[in-house]
Amino acid sequence: IEAALARLPARRRLAFHLRVGEGLSHAEVARVLDTTIATTRIYVCKARAQLARELAPHRDLLQALGVSS
């Protein structure tokens, strides 16, 4: 998981971390990144999509660990 996160582009990784990891709203993430709410939504969406693609081969393990639904 850490390796997949590290491969995200920096701004997507930060947006994802702030939104998912820290629980900030999109408006709060936009303020931190000095961008628009729409842009933060795109960053988080693209980060999730990339992570889903990269972690798909490990879906069973992630579910066993309670990381994935």
N, C-alpha and C positions, 0 to 999 in steps of 0.2 A: 504494500500500500504506500509506504514511504517513497519507494522508487517511482511509482506511478505519479504520485503527487509532485515529486521533484521534476518530472518531465513536463509538467504543465508550464505554459508561459507564465512569467512572473506575475503579471497583473491578474490573470485568470486564477492563479494559485492563491494570491492574496484575497481576491474577491470571494473565492470559494471558502477559504479559511474564515474570513470575517463573517460571512453569511451562515455557513453550516457549522463551523467549529465554535465560533464566538456567539452566534445567534443574533447578530446585528440585522436590522431591517435593510432592505435595499436602499432606502433613503440614507441611512447611516453609512452604509458601505460607499455610496456615491460621494458623500461628503469626505470620507477618508481618502478616497482615490481621486477626488476632485474631477468627477465625471458625472454623467447623468444616470438616473435610475434605470433607464432603458439599457444603457451600456453595461451596468452592473448585472442586470438580468441576463444579458447575452453572455457575459464572462462566466457567470455561474452555470448557465445552461450548457455552454460549450465545455466547461471543465467537467461537469457531470457526464456528458456524452463521451469525452475522451477517457475518463476513468472507467466508465462502464465497458467500453471497448477493450481497454487494457486488462481489466480485471475479470472479464468474462470467462477466461479459461480456469479461473480459480473460484468460480461461483459456489461450488459445493463446499469448499473449505471456508469461505467467507460466511456462508449460512451456518455452518457448524460452529463457527466462532461467535455468531450472533451479530456480525457486522452488516449483513445484507438480509433483506426480507425475502 
